Amino acid sequence: MSAAFPEVLRKVYLPLLRGGLLTAALLVFVDVMKEMPITLMTRPFGWDTLSVRIFEMTSEGQWERAALPAVALVLTGFIPILLLSRYSSREP
């Protein structure tokens, strides 16, 4: 009976869970991209992420220089959401 479980998992449960798993992965990805406190604490010296660059530039008042990384961060989060919404609208 336990030999049938992997087949049932593959044929029944995974197709049902696919949308939820993709949505969860997308939400985690977007949240990690903009997470600041843990990034500031655990990053190696001399290595900055987009969110750290934006934070440093805006704290120094360099709004023009922070605009491009901020737009890149927004697009990094928006494009997967757009693709996921298109994908979810195609499924019944």
Biopython code that builds the backbone (N, CA, C, O; Angstrom):
import numpy as np
from Bio.PDB.StructureBuilder import StructureBuilder

atoms = [
    (1, "MET", "N", (0.811, -1.194, 0.000)),
    (1, "MET", "CA", (0.000, 0.000, 0.000)),
    (1, "MET", "C", (0.860, 1.265, 0.000)),
    (1, "MET", "O", (0.478, 2.270, -0.599)),
    (2, "SER", "N", (2.004, 1.224, 0.660)),
    (2, "SER", "CA", (2.859, 2.406, 0.685)),
    (2, "SER", "C", (3.556, 2.645, -0.648)),
    (2, "SER", "O", (4.030, 3.753, -0.902)),
    (3, "ALA", "N", (3.629, 1.632, -1.499)),
    (3, "ALA", "CA", (4.254, 1.802, -2.811)),
    (3, "ALA", "C", (3.403, 2.669, -3.720)),
    (3, "ALA", "O", (3.929, 3.279, -4.650)),
    (4, "ALA", "N", (2.098, 2.741, -3.475)),
    (4, "ALA", "CA", (1.209, 3.542, -4.305)),
    (4, "ALA", "C", (1.220, 5.014, -3.894)),
    (4, "ALA", "O", (0.795, 5.881, -4.657)),
    (5, "PHE", "N", (1.705, 5.286, -2.690)),
    (5, "PHE", "CA", (1.675, 6.675, -2.214)),
    (5, "PHE", "C", (2.470, 7.629, -3.091)),
    (5, "PHE", "O", (1.952, 8.702, -3.401)),
    (6, "PRO", "N", (3.711, 7.312, -3.520)),
    (6, "PRO", "CA", (4.424, 8.258, -4.391)),
    (6, "PRO", "C", (3.679, 8.534, -5.698)),
    (6, "PRO", "O", (3.706, 9.656, -6.204)),
    (7, "GLU", "N", (3.026, 7.527, -6.236)),
    (7, "GLU", "CA", (2.274, 7.735, -7.474)),
    (7, "GLU", "C", (1.053, 8.627, -7.234)),
    (7, "GLU", "O", (0.749, 9.503, -8.043)),
    (8, "VAL", "N", (0.358, 8.398, -6.117)),
    (8, "VAL", "CA", (-0.788, 9.239, -5.777)),
    (8, "VAL", "C", (-0.322, 10.663, -5.506)),
    (8, "VAL", "O", (-0.981, 11.623, -5.905)),
    (9, "LEU", "N", (0.802, 10.798, -4.835)),
    (9, "LEU", "CA", (1.356, 12.130, -4.569)),
    (9, "LEU", "C", (1.645, 12.866, -5.870)),
    (9, "LEU", "O", (1.323, 14.046, -6.010)),
    (10, "ARG", "N", (2.257, 12.162, -6.821)),
    (10, "ARG", "CA", (2.628, 12.785, -8.092)),
    (10, "ARG", "C", (1.412, 13.100, -8.952)),
    (10, "ARG", "O", (1.356, 14.159, -9.576)),
    (11, "LYS", "N", (0.450, 12.204, -8.993)),
    (11, "LYS", "CA", (-0.685, 12.382, -9.899)),
    (11, "LYS", "C", (-1.834, 13.189, -9.324)),
    (11, "LYS", "O", (-2.576, 13.822, -10.075)),
    (12, "VAL", "N", (-1.998, 13.179, -8.012)),
    (12, "VAL", "CA", (-3.157, 13.837, -7.414)),
    (12, "VAL", "C", (-2.767, 15.086, -6.634)),
    (12, "VAL", "O", (-3.240, 16.184, -6.924)),
    (13, "TYR", "N", (-1.902, 14.907, -5.646)),
    (13, "TYR", "CA", (-1.624, 16.011, -4.728)),
    (13, "TYR", "C", (-0.778, 17.118, -5.339)),
    (13, "TYR", "O", (-1.097, 18.293, -5.157)),
    (14, "LEU", "N", (0.282, 16.789, -6.053)),
    (14, "LEU", "CA", (1.147, 17.838, -6.608)),
    (14, "LEU", "C", (0.438, 18.737, -7.621)),
    (14, "LEU", "O", (0.646, 19.950, -7.588)),
    (15, "PRO", "N", (-0.397, 18.190, -8.528)),
    (15, "PRO", "CA", (-1.135, 19.114, -9.404)),
    (15, "PRO", "C", (-2.083, 20.038, -8.639)),
    (15, "PRO", "O", (-2.280, 21.188, -9.031)),
    (16, "LEU", "N", (-2.663, 19.544, -7.561)),
    (16, "LEU", "CA", (-3.550, 20.397, -6.765)),
    (16, "LEU", "C", (-2.775, 21.458, -5.991)),
    (16, "LEU", "O", (-3.281, 22.559, -5.779)),
    (17, "LEU", "N", (-1.571, 21.143, -5.575)),
    (17, "LEU", "CA", (-0.763, 22.055, -4.774)),
    (17, "LEU", "C", (0.085, 23.018, -5.597)),
    (17, "LEU", "O", (0.646, 23.966, -5.047)),
    (18, "ARG", "N", (0.186, 22.793, -6.897)),
    (18, "ARG", "CA", (1.102, 23.577, -7.734)),
    (18, "ARG", "C", (0.855, 25.086, -7.623)),
    (18, "ARG", "O", (1.805, 25.845, -7.426)),
    (19, "GLY", "N", (-0.373, 25.525, -7.742)),
    (19, "GLY", "CA", (-0.657, 26.967, -7.666)),
    (19, "GLY", "C", (-0.298, 27.553, -6.322)),
    (19, "GLY", "O", (0.287, 28.634, -6.252)),
    (20, "GLY", "N", (-0.639, 26.853, -5.245)),
    (20, "GLY", "CA", (-0.310, 27.341, -3.910)),
    (20, "GLY", "C", (1.178, 27.371, -3.646)),
    (20, "GLY", "O", (1.684, 28.298, -3.014)),
    (21, "LEU", "N", (1.886, 26.356, -4.131)),
    (21, "LEU", "CA", (3.332, 26.335, -3.948)),
    (21, "LEU", "C", (4.017, 27.447, -4.737)),
    (21, "LEU", "O", (4.961, 28.066, -4.244)),
    (22, "LEU", "N", (3.551, 27.704, -5.956)),
    (22, "LEU", "CA", (4.124, 28.803, -6.748)),
    (22, "LEU", "C", (3.858, 30.149, -6.088)),
    (22, "LEU", "O", (4.735, 31.011, -6.042)),
    (23, "THR", "N", (2.652, 30.320, -5.581)),
    (23, "THR", "CA", (2.314, 31.569, -4.904)),
    (23, "THR", "C", (3.160, 31.755, -3.655)),
    (23, "THR", "O", (3.666, 32.850, -3.409)),
    (24, "ALA", "N", (3.317, 30.709, -2.868)),
    (24, "ALA", "CA", (4.136, 30.794, -1.655)),
    (24, "ALA", "C", (5.587, 31.103, -1.993)),
    (24, "ALA", "O", (6.219, 31.925, -1.329)),
    (25, "ALA", "N", (6.120, 30.450, -3.024)),
    (25, "ALA", "CA", (7.501, 30.715, -3.426)),
    (25, "ALA", "C", (7.673, 32.152, -3.897)),
    (25, "ALA", "O", (8.691, 32.784, -3.613)),
    (26, "LEU", "N", (6.687, 32.668, -4.614)),
    (26, "LEU", "CA", (6.754, 34.049, -5.084)),
    (26, "LEU", "C", (6.715, 35.032, -3.924)),
    (26, "LEU", "O", (7.485, 35.992, -3.902)),
    (27, "LEU", "N", (5.837, 34.808, -2.972)),
    (27, "LEU", "CA", (5.763, 35.699, -1.818)),
    (27, "LEU", "C", (7.048, 35.683, -1.002)),
    (27, "LEU", "O", (7.494, 36.729, -0.530)),
    (28, "VAL", "N", (7.637, 34.526, -0.833)),
    (28, "VAL", "CA", (8.906, 34.440, -0.109)),
    (28, "VAL", "C", (9.998, 35.167, -0.882)),
    (28, "VAL", "O", (10.797, 35.891, -0.287)),
    (29, "PHE", "N", (10.045, 34.983, -2.206)),
    (29, "PHE", "CA", (11.052, 35.650, -3.025)),
    (29, "PHE", "C", (10.944, 37.170, -2.913)),
    (29, "PHE", "O", (11.948, 37.851, -2.705)),
    (30, "VAL", "N", (9.733, 37.700, -3.049)),
    (30, "VAL", "CA", (9.543, 39.151, -2.989)),
    (30, "VAL", "C", (9.881, 39.678, -1.600)),
    (30, "VAL", "O", (10.496, 40.737, -1.475)),
    (31, "ASP", "N", (9.488, 38.957, -0.561)),
    (31, "ASP", "CA", (9.772, 39.412, 0.797)),
    (31, "ASP", "C", (11.273, 39.382, 1.090)),
    (31, "ASP", "O", (11.788, 40.281, 1.755)),
    (32, "VAL", "N", (11.968, 38.376, 0.610)),
    (32, "VAL", "CA", (13.414, 38.287, 0.829)),
    (32, "VAL", "C", (14.137, 39.391, 0.064)),
    (32, "VAL", "O", (15.138, 39.922, 0.547)),
    (33, "MET", "N", (13.640, 39.743, -1.131)),
    (33, "MET", "CA", (14.288, 40.792, -1.921)),
    (33, "MET", "C", (14.273, 42.138, -1.212)),
    (33, "MET", "O", (15.207, 42.924, -1.370)),
    (34, "LYS", "N", (13.246, 42.416, -0.444)),
    (34, "LYS", "CA", (13.158, 43.731, 0.194)),
    (34, "LYS", "C", (13.448, 43.703, 1.690)),
    (34, "LYS", "O", (13.269, 44.715, 2.369)),
    (35, "GLU", "N", (13.885, 42.582, 2.207)),
    (35, "GLU", "CA", (14.174, 42.457, 3.633)),
    (35, "GLU", "C", (15.442, 43.233, 3.983)),
    (35, "GLU", "O", (16.501, 42.992, 3.403)),
    (36, "MET", "N", (15.336, 44.155, 4.921)),
    (36, "MET", "CA", (16.475, 44.995, 5.270)),
    (36, "MET", "C", (17.230, 44.573, 6.530)),
    (36, "MET", "O", (18.450, 44.418, 6.464)),
    (37, "PRO", "N", (16.576, 44.380, 7.662)),
    (37, "PRO", "CA", (17.358, 44.151, 8.886)),
    (37, "PRO", "C", (18.273, 42.933, 8.812)),
    (37, "PRO", "O", (19.438, 43.020, 9.202)),
    (38, "ILE", "N", (17.776, 41.808, 8.323)),
    (38, "ILE", "CA", (18.626, 40.619, 8.278)),
    (38, "ILE", "C", (19.721, 40.782, 7.225)),
    (38, "ILE", "O", (20.818, 40.247, 7.390)),
    (39, "THR", "N", (19.439, 41.510, 6.152)),
    (39, "THR", "CA", (20.456, 41.757, 5.131)),
    (39, "THR", "C", (21.582, 42.608, 5.697)),
    (39, "THR", "O", (22.756, 42.338, 5.443)),
    (40, "LEU", "N", (21.232, 43.628, 6.456)),
    (40, "LEU", "CA", (22.257, 44.489, 7.032)),
    (40, "LEU", "C", (23.110, 43.753, 8.061)),
    (40, "LEU", "O", (24.300, 44.035, 8.202)),
    (41, "MET", "N", (22.499, 42.806, 8.781)),
    (41, "MET", "CA", (23.248, 42.099, 9.822)),
    (41, "MET", "C", (24.124, 40.983, 9.272)),
    (41, "MET", "O", (25.199, 40.730, 9.816)),
    (42, "THR", "N", (23.697, 40.309, 8.212)),
    (42, "THR", "CA", (24.407, 39.106, 7.792)),
    (42, "THR", "C", (25.221, 39.265, 6.509)),
    (42, "THR", "O", (25.848, 38.299, 6.073)),
    (43, "ARG", "N", (25.235, 40.417, 5.905)),
    (43, "ARG", "CA", (25.961, 40.564, 4.638)),
    (43, "ARG", "C", (27.465, 40.620, 4.886)),
    (43, "ARG", "O", (27.914, 41.113, 5.921)),
    (44, "PRO", "N", (28.232, 40.115, 3.938)),
    (44, "PRO", "CA", (29.692, 40.228, 4.047)),
    (44, "PRO", "C", (30.121, 41.681, 3.821)),
    (44, "PRO", "O", (29.416, 42.445, 3.162)),
    (45, "PHE", "N", (31.254, 42.049, 4.359)),
    (45, "PHE", "CA", (31.754, 43.411, 4.186)),
    (45, "PHE", "C", (32.065, 43.677, 2.724)),
    (45, "PHE", "O", (32.675, 42.850, 2.046)),
    (46, "GLY", "N", (31.640, 44.838, 2.245)),
    (46, "GLY", "CA", (31.909, 45.232, 0.873)),
    (46, "GLY", "C", (30.940, 44.652, -0.143)),
    (46, "GLY", "O", (31.132, 44.841, -1.344)),
    (47, "TRP", "N", (29.914, 43.957, 0.302)),
    (47, "TRP", "CA", (28.944, 43.346, -0.613)),
    (47, "TRP", "C", (27.570, 43.879, -0.274)),
    (47, "TRP", "O", (27.071, 43.666, 0.831)),
    (48, "ASP", "N", (26.950, 44.578, -1.226)),
    (48, "ASP", "CA", (25.661, 45.202, -0.978)),
    (48, "ASP", "C", (24.586, 44.601, -1.871)),
    (48, "ASP", "O", (24.840, 44.270, -3.029)),
    (49, "THR", "N", (23.396, 44.465, -1.328)),
    (49, "THR", "CA", (22.241, 44.072, -2.120)),
    (49, "THR", "C", (21.544, 45.331, -2.606)),
    (49, "THR", "O", (21.923, 46.442, -2.235)),
    (50, "LEU", "N", (20.521, 45.155, -3.440)),
    (50, "LEU", "CA", (19.771, 46.330, -3.912)),
    (50, "LEU", "C", (19.148, 47.090, -2.751)),
    (50, "LEU", "O", (19.203, 48.319, -2.713)),
    (51, "SER", "N", (18.561, 46.377, -1.815)),
    (51, "SER", "CA", (17.898, 47.064, -0.707)),
    (51, "SER", "C", (18.899, 47.816, 0.166)),
    (51, "SER", "O", (18.581, 48.894, 0.669)),
    (52, "VAL", "N", (20.093, 47.276, 0.354)),
    (52, "VAL", "CA", (21.116, 47.970, 1.138)),
    (52, "VAL", "C", (21.591, 49.218, 0.398)),
    (52, "VAL", "O", (21.783, 50.267, 1.013)),
    (53, "ARG", "N", (21.781, 49.112, -0.914)),
    (53, "ARG", "CA", (22.194, 50.301, -1.690)),
    (53, "ARG", "C", (21.141, 51.403, -1.613)),
    (53, "ARG", "O", (21.465, 52.575, -1.422)),
    (54, "ILE", "N", (19.883, 51.014, -1.765)),
    (54, "ILE", "CA", (18.801, 52.001, -1.699)),
    (54, "ILE", "C", (18.787, 52.656, -0.326)),
    (54, "ILE", "O", (18.654, 53.876, -0.219)),
    (55, "PHE", "N", (18.924, 51.855, 0.722)),
    (55, "PHE", "CA", (18.929, 52.385, 2.080)),
    (55, "PHE", "C", (20.080, 53.361, 2.293)),
    (55, "PHE", "O", (19.882, 54.441, 2.849)),
    (56, "GLU", "N", (21.276, 52.989, 1.856)),
    (56, "GLU", "CA", (22.435, 53.860, 2.051)),
    (56, "GLU", "C", (22.302, 55.162, 1.276)),
    (56, "GLU", "O", (22.604, 56.235, 1.798)),
    (57, "MET", "N", (21.849, 55.068, 0.025)),
    (57, "MET", "CA", (21.727, 56.286, -0.787)),
    (57, "MET", "C", (20.641, 57.219, -0.271)),
    (57, "MET", "O", (20.834, 58.434, -0.239)),
    (58, "THR", "N", (19.507, 56.668, 0.132)),
    (58, "THR", "CA", (18.437, 57.548, 0.625)),
    (58, "THR", "C", (18.766, 58.118, 1.992)),
    (58, "THR", "O", (18.340, 59.229, 2.306)),
    (59, "SER", "N", (19.514, 57.390, 2.817)),
    (59, "SER", "CA", (19.880, 57.939, 4.123)),
    (59, "SER", "C", (20.894, 59.071, 3.985)),
    (59, "SER", "O", (21.009, 59.915, 4.874)),
    (60, "GLU", "N", (21.633, 59.091, 2.866)),
    (60, "GLU", "CA", (22.572, 60.184, 2.610)),
    (60, "GLU", "C", (21.945, 61.300, 1.784)),
    (60, "GLU", "O", (22.611, 62.283, 1.461)),
    (61, "GLY", "N", (20.662, 61.153, 1.440)),
    (61, "GLY", "CA", (19.974, 62.188, 0.676)),
    (61, "GLY", "C", (20.233, 62.140, -0.815)),
    (61, "GLY", "O", (19.965, 63.125, -1.503)),
    (62, "GLN", "N", (20.731, 61.065, -1.333)),
    (62, "GLN", "CA", (21.023, 60.928, -2.761)),
    (62, "GLN", "C", (19.840, 60.249, -3.461)),
    (62, "GLN", "O", (19.938, 59.107, -3.910)),
    (63, "TRP", "N", (18.750, 60.958, -3.540)),
    (63, "TRP", "CA", (17.511, 60.388, -4.071)),
    (63, "TRP", "C", (17.614, 60.026, -5.548)),
    (63, "TRP", "O", (17.055, 59.017, -5.979)),
    (64, "GLU", "N", (18.319, 60.836, -6.324)),
    (64, "GLU", "CA", (18.449, 60.548, -7.754)),
    (64, "GLU", "C", (19.237, 59.266, -7.997)),
    (64, "GLU", "O", (18.887, 58.474, -8.872)),
    (65, "ARG", "N", (20.293, 59.065, -7.229)),
    (65, "ARG", "CA", (21.109, 57.852, -7.390)),
    (65, "ARG", "C", (20.387, 56.615, -6.877)),
    (65, "ARG", "O", (20.676, 55.506, -7.327)),
    (66, "ALA", "N", (19.450, 56.781, -5.944)),
    (66, "ALA", "CA", (18.718, 55.641, -5.396)),
    (66, "ALA", "C", (17.539, 55.231, -6.278)),
    (66, "ALA", "O", (16.960, 54.162, -6.083)),
    (67, "ALA", "N", (17.183, 56.074, -7.243)),
    (67, "ALA", "CA", (15.985, 55.802, -8.050)),
    (67, "ALA", "C", (16.137, 54.550, -8.908)),
    (67, "ALA", "O", (15.220, 53.729, -8.948)),
    (68, "LEU", "N", (17.255, 54.382, -9.589)),
    (68, "LEU", "CA", (17.418, 53.222, -10.462)),
    (68, "LEU", "C", (17.437, 51.891, -9.695)),
    (68, "LEU", "O", (16.754, 50.953, -10.105)),
    (69, "PRO", "N", (18.196, 51.780, -8.597)),
    (69, "PRO", "CA", (18.092, 50.529, -7.828)),
    (69, "PRO", "C", (16.691, 50.300, -7.254)),
    (69, "PRO", "O", (16.253, 49.155, -7.149)),
    (70, "ALA", "N", (15.987, 51.361, -6.885)),
    (70, "ALA", "CA", (14.635, 51.206, -6.359)),
    (70, "ALA", "C", (13.678, 50.694, -7.435)),
    (70, "ALA", "O", (12.836, 49.837, -7.166)),
    (71, "VAL", "N", (13.807, 51.216, -8.638)),
    (71, "VAL", "CA", (12.966, 50.730, -9.742)),
    (71, "VAL", "C", (13.309, 49.274, -10.059)),
    (71, "VAL", "O", (12.418, 48.472, -10.335)),
    (72, "ALA", "N", (14.591, 48.935, -10.019)),
    (72, "ALA", "CA", (14.989, 47.544, -10.263)),
    (72, "ALA", "C", (14.408, 46.617, -9.200)),
    (72, "ALA", "O", (13.983, 45.506, -9.517)),
    (73, "LEU", "N", (14.386, 47.056, -7.951)),
    (73, "LEU", "CA", (13.813, 46.249, -6.879)),
    (73, "LEU", "C", (12.314, 46.079, -7.061)),
    (73, "LEU", "O", (11.783, 44.989, -6.845)),
    (74, "VAL", "N", (11.633, 47.132, -7.452)),
    (74, "VAL", "CA", (10.190, 47.044, -7.688)),
    (74, "VAL", "C", (9.898, 46.113, -8.857)),
    (74, "VAL", "O", (8.991, 45.285, -8.769)),
    (75, "LEU", "N", (10.642, 46.232, -9.940)),
    (75, "LEU", "CA", (10.433, 45.354, -11.098)),
    (75, "LEU", "C", (10.775, 43.901, -10.776)),
    (75, "LEU", "O", (10.125, 42.983, -11.277)),
    (76, "THR", "N", (11.788, 43.691, -9.946)),
    (76, "THR", "CA", (12.137, 42.336, -9.540)),
    (76, "THR", "C", (10.988, 41.674, -8.796)),
    (76, "THR", "O", (10.789, 40.464, -8.914)),
    (77, "GLY", "N", (10.241, 42.441, -8.043)),
    (77, "GLY", "CA", (9.076, 41.893, -7.358)),
    (77, "GLY", "C", (7.828, 41.872, -8.207)),
    (77, "GLY", "O", (6.975, 41.002, -8.029)),
    (78, "PHE", "N", (7.701, 42.818, -9.136)),
    (78, "PHE", "CA", (6.467, 42.941, -9.919)),
    (78, "PHE", "C", (6.383, 41.945, -11.071)),
    (78, "PHE", "O", (5.311, 41.404, -11.341)),
    (79, "ILE", "N", (7.482, 41.702, -11.741)),
    (79, "ILE", "CA", (7.462, 40.813, -12.907)),
    (79, "ILE", "C", (7.039, 39.391, -12.533)),
    (79, "ILE", "O", (6.199, 38.822, -13.230)),
    (80, "PRO", "N", (7.582, 38.787, -11.463)),
    (80, "PRO", "CA", (7.079, 37.451, -11.108)),
    (80, "PRO", "C", (5.602, 37.448, -10.723)),
    (80, "PRO", "O", (4.893, 36.485, -11.014)),
    (81, "ILE", "N", (5.134, 38.496, -10.082)),
    (81, "ILE", "CA", (3.712, 38.566, -9.725)),
    (81, "ILE", "C", (2.864, 38.661, -10.985)),
    (81, "ILE", "O", (1.816, 38.020, -11.067)),
    (82, "LEU", "N", (3.285, 39.430, -11.946)),
    (82, "LEU", "CA", (2.564, 39.535, -13.206)),
    (82, "LEU", "C", (2.524, 38.186, -13.928)),
    (82, "LEU", "O", (1.474, 37.775, -14.422)),
    (83, "LEU", "N", (3.654, 37.509, -13.986)),
    (83, "LEU", "CA", (3.699, 36.195, -14.633)),
    (83, "LEU", "C", (2.827, 35.184, -13.899)),
    (83, "LEU", "O", (2.151, 34.375, -14.533)),
    (84, "LEU", "N", (2.837, 35.223, -12.585)),
    (84, "LEU", "CA", (2.008, 34.295, -11.821)),
    (84, "LEU", "C", (0.526, 34.577, -12.006)),
    (84, "LEU", "O", (-0.276, 33.646, -12.079)),
    (85, "SER", "N", (0.152, 35.841, -12.084)),
    (85, "SER", "CA", (-1.264, 36.160, -12.295)),
    (85, "SER", "C", (-1.719, 35.727, -13.685)),
    (85, "SER", "O", (-2.857, 35.288, -13.852)),
    (86, "ARG", "N", (-0.850, 35.844, -14.678)),
    (86, "ARG", "CA", (-1.188, 35.343, -16.016)),
    (86, "ARG", "C", (-1.315, 33.829, -16.010)),
    (86, "ARG", "O", (-2.219, 33.267, -16.629)),
    (87, "TYR", "N", (-0.393, 33.171, -15.299)),
    (87, "TYR", "CA", (-0.419, 31.709, -15.230)),
    (87, "TYR", "C", (-1.676, 31.215, -14.502)),
    (87, "TYR", "O", (-2.290, 30.234, -14.919)),
    (88, "SER", "N", (-2.048, 31.884, -13.433)),
    (88, "SER", "CA", (-3.208, 31.432, -12.662)),
    (88, "SER", "C", (-4.515, 31.732, -13.381)),
    (88, "SER", "O", (-5.507, 31.041, -13.148)),
    (89, "SER", "N", (-4.550, 32.736, -14.244)),
    (89, "SER", "CA", (-5.784, 33.033, -14.973)),
    (89, "SER", "C", (-6.023, 32.034, -16.092)),
    (89, "SER", "O", (-7.158, 31.901, -16.549)),
    (90, "ARG", "N", (-4.987, 31.321, -16.553)),
    (90, "ARG", "CA", (-5.152, 30.311, -17.612)),
    (90, "ARG", "C", (-5.701, 29.007, -17.096)),
    (90, "ARG", "O", (-6.391, 28.292, -17.823)),
    (91, "GLU", "N", (-5.404, 28.681, -15.842)),
    (91, "GLU", "CA", (-5.876, 27.393, -15.284)),
    (91, "GLU", "C", (-7.340, 27.490, -14.886)),
    (91, "GLU", "O", (-7.801, 28.542, -14.445)),
    (92, "PRO", "N", (-8.078, 26.382, -15.043)),
    (92, "PRO", "CA", (-9.499, 26.411, -14.648)),
    (92, "PRO", "C", (-9.693, 26.474, -13.163)),
    (92, "PRO", "O", (-10.829, 26.504, -12.689)),
]
sb = StructureBuilder()
sb.init_structure("model")
sb.init_model(0)
sb.init_chain("A")
sb.init_seg("    ")
for serial, (resi, resn, name, xyz) in enumerate(atoms, 1):
    if name == "N":
        sb.init_residue(resn, " ", resi, " ")
    sb.init_atom(name, np.array(xyz, "f"), 0.0, 1.0, " ", f" {name:<3s}", serial, name[0])
structure = sb.get_structure()
